[in-house]
Amino acid sequence: MKEKICAVFPPYAWLPLFAVLAFNSVVYNGTRIFNAGRIHYSMWTAVDDAIPFFTPFVVIYVLAFVQWGIGYILIGRESREACFRFYTADIFAKIIALVFFLAVPTMIVRPEVTGNSVFDMLTRFIFRVDAADNLFPSIHCLESWMCFRSALFLKKVPKWYAPVSLLFSLLVFASTVMLKQHVFVDIPGGIAAVEIGLLLSDMVRRRHKRSEGRT
C-alpha cells in the first residue's frame, strides 16, 4: 500500500504540499479572525452590474476543487524542480493575497437565491458555508490559474491537458462572478498574484543555483 501511494505521489512532495495547504488555510481563514469587526469595502463596478446571476455555474465553481487537486498532484509527480517552482510560487501568491486581505478587506452583497432547482440549492449551500469576504484577489481564480500555468511546464501529461486546463480555468473565472461570489476585478487580481508568485519563485531558484555553483 505504501509503495502504491509513493508511486502516485512521491515522498519529496508531501511536505511541500502540506505547507501549501496549511498556508492557504491560514491566509483564507486566519485573516477573517483578524478582520472581524473591521470595515470591509466593495469593489463592485458597472461591469458587475452587467453580469447575470446564473446558478448553474455552481457546478463549475465546485468542480474547481477537483481541478486543483489534480493540478497540484501532477505538479508534485512531475519532478522536484516543478514541485519547488510551483509550490513556492503558490506560497508567494498567497502572501500577496494575505497582504491585500489585511490591508483592504473586501466584501460583496450576494443576491437572494429563491429557486428550488438543484443548482439553486447547491448555491445556497455555498453561500452558507463560504463567507462573502476575502475577495481580492480571488483564491478560486488564483488556484485555477496556477494549475493552467503549471500545465504549460509539465512534460508528463498529454498535450491536450494544457488547453483543457485553460478552458476550464476561464469557466472557473466566469463561475466566480456569475454566482456573485466575486466581483470582476478579483479575477485579474488572482491572475496577477500567480504571475508575481512565479517571478519571485524563479528569482529564488536562480539565486539558489548561483549559490550552489559557488560551493
C-alpha positions in Angstrom: 0.0 0.0 0.0 2.8 2.4 0.9 4.6 1.7 -2.3 1.4 2.4 -4.3 0.9 5.7 -2.5 4.5 6.7 -3.2 4.0 5.8 -6.9 1.1 8.1 -7.1 2.7 11.0 -5.2 6.4 10.9 -4.5 7.7 11.3 -0.9 9.7 14.5 -1.7 6.4 16.3 -2.5 4.4 15.5 0.6 5.9 18.1 3.0 5.8 21.0 0.4 2.2 20.2 -0.5 1.2 20.1 3.2 2.9 23.5 3.6 0.9 24.9 0.7 -2.4 23.6 2.1 -1.6 24.8 5.6 -0.6 28.3 4.5 -3.7 28.5 2.3 -5.9 27.8 5.4 -4.0 30.5 7.4 -4.4 33.1 4.6 -8.1 32.4 3.8 -9.5 31.6 7.2 -7.0 33.2 9.6 -7.3 36.7 8.2 -11.1 36.5 8.9 -10.3 36.4 12.6 -8.2 39.5 12.4 -10.7 41.3 10.1 -13.7 40.6 12.3 -15.4 43.9 13.1 -13.3 45.9 10.6 -14.8 47.9 7.7 -15.0 45.9 4.5 -15.0 47.5 1.1 -16.9 46.7 -2.1 -15.1 46.7 -5.4 -18.3 46.3 -7.4 -18.3 48.1 -10.7 -20.6 48.7 -13.7 -19.1 45.5 -15.2 -20.6 43.5 -12.4 -24.0 45.1 -13.0 -23.9 43.7 -16.5 -23.0 40.1 -15.4 -26.1 38.0 -14.7 -26.6 35.8 -11.7 -26.7 32.3 -13.1 -26.7 29.5 -10.5 -26.0 26.5 -12.9 -22.4 27.8 -12.9 -22.2 26.5 -9.3 -21.2 23.1 -10.9 -18.0 24.7 -12.4 -17.4 26.5 -9.1 -17.4 23.3 -7.2 -15.5 21.3 -9.8 -12.7 23.8 -9.5 -11.7 21.9 -6.3 -11.2 18.8 -8.5 -9.1 20.8 -10.9 -6.9 22.0 -8.1 -6.4 18.5 -6.6 -5.4 17.0 -10.0 -3.2 20.0 -10.9 -1.3 20.1 -7.6 -0.8 16.3 -7.6 0.5 16.5 -11.2 3.0 19.2 -10.1 4.3 17.0 -7.3 4.6 14.0 -9.6 6.4 15.9 -12.3 9.8 16.5 -10.6 11.5 18.1 -7.7 12.1 21.2 -9.8 8.4 21.5 -10.7 7.4 20.9 -7.1 9.8 23.6 -5.9 8.9 26.1 -8.6 5.1 26.0 -8.4 4.6 25.2 -4.7 6.9 28.1 -3.9 5.1 30.3 -6.4 1.8 29.3 -4.7 3.0 30.4 -1.3 4.3 33.7 -2.7 0.9 34.3 -4.4 -0.8 33.6 -1.1 1.4 36.0 0.7 0.3 38.7 -1.8 -3.3 37.7 -1.1 -2.6 37.9 2.7 -1.4 41.4 2.3 -4.5 42.5 0.4 -6.9 40.6 2.7 -5.5 42.5 5.7 -4.8 45.9 4.0 -8.1 46.2 2.1 -10.8 43.8 3.5 -13.4 43.3 0.8 -17.0 42.0 0.7 -19.9 41.5 -1.7 -23.6 41.7 -1.2 -24.9 38.4 -2.7 -28.4 38.1 -4.2 -31.1 36.0 -2.5 -31.5 32.6 -4.1 -35.2 31.9 -4.3 -35.4 29.0 -6.7 -35.6 25.3 -5.8 -33.5 23.7 -8.5 -30.5 21.5 -7.7 -28.3 24.5 -8.8 -30.2 26.9 -6.5 -29.9 24.6 -3.5 -26.2 24.0 -4.1 -25.7 27.7 -4.5 -27.5 28.4 -1.2 -25.2 25.8 0.5 -22.1 27.5 -0.9 -23.4 30.9 0.3 -24.0 29.4 3.7 -20.5 27.8 4.2 -18.4 30.4 2.4 -18.5 34.0 3.8 -18.7 36.8 1.4 -15.3 38.3 2.2 -11.6 37.9 1.3 -12.4 38.6 -2.3 -9.4 40.4 -3.8 -7.5 38.7 -5.2 -9.8 35.7 -5.9 -8.3 32.5 -4.4 -10.6 30.5 -6.7 -9.1 32.2 -9.7 -5.6 32.1 -8.3 -5.6 28.3 -7.8 -7.1 27.6 -11.3 -4.6 29.9 -13.0 -1.8 28.2 -11.2 -3.0 24.9 -12.5 -3.0 26.2 -16.0 0.4 27.9 -15.7 1.9 24.6 -14.4 0.3 22.7 -17.2 2.4 24.7 -19.7 5.5 23.4 -17.9 4.6 19.8 -17.2 6.0 17.1 -19.5 4.4 14.0 -18.1 0.9 15.0 -19.1 -0.9 14.6 -22.5 -0.8 17.5 -24.9 -4.5 18.2 -24.5 -4.1 18.8 -20.8 -2.9 22.5 -21.1 -5.6 23.8 -23.4 -8.3 21.9 -21.4 -6.9 23.4 -18.2 -7.0 26.9 -19.7 -10.6 26.4 -20.9 -11.7 25.1 -17.5 -9.9 27.9 -15.7 -11.8 30.5 -17.8 -15.0 28.8 -16.9 -14.0 28.9 -13.2 -13.4 32.7 -13.6 -16.9 33.0 -15.1 -18.4 31.0 -12.3 -17.0 33.3 -9.6 -18.7 36.3 -11.0 -21.9 34.6 -12.3 -22.5 33.2 -8.8 -21.7 36.6 -7.3 -19.1 35.1 -5.1 -16.6 37.7 -6.5 -16.6 40.9 -8.5 -14.8 41.2 -11.8 -11.6 42.8 -10.6 -11.0 39.9 -8.3 -10.2 37.8 -11.5 -7.2 39.8 -12.8 -6.1 40.1 -9.1 -5.9 36.3 -8.8 -4.0 36.1 -12.2 -1.6 38.8 -11.2 -0.8 37.1 -7.8 0.1 33.9 -9.6 2.3 35.7 -12.2 4.1 37.7 -9.5 4.5 34.5 -7.4 6.1 32.7 -10.4 8.5 35.6 -10.9 9.5 35.5 -7.3 9.9 31.8 -7.3 12.1 31.9 -10.3 14.2 34.5 -8.7 14.7 32.3 -5.6 15.6 29.3 -7.9 18.2 31.3 -9.8 19.7 32.6 -6.6 19.8 29.1 -5.2 21.5 27.7 -8.3 24.1 30.5 -8.2 24.9 29.8 -4.6 25.3 26.1 -5.3 27.7 27.0 -8.1 29.9 28.9 -5.7 30.2 25.9 -3.3 
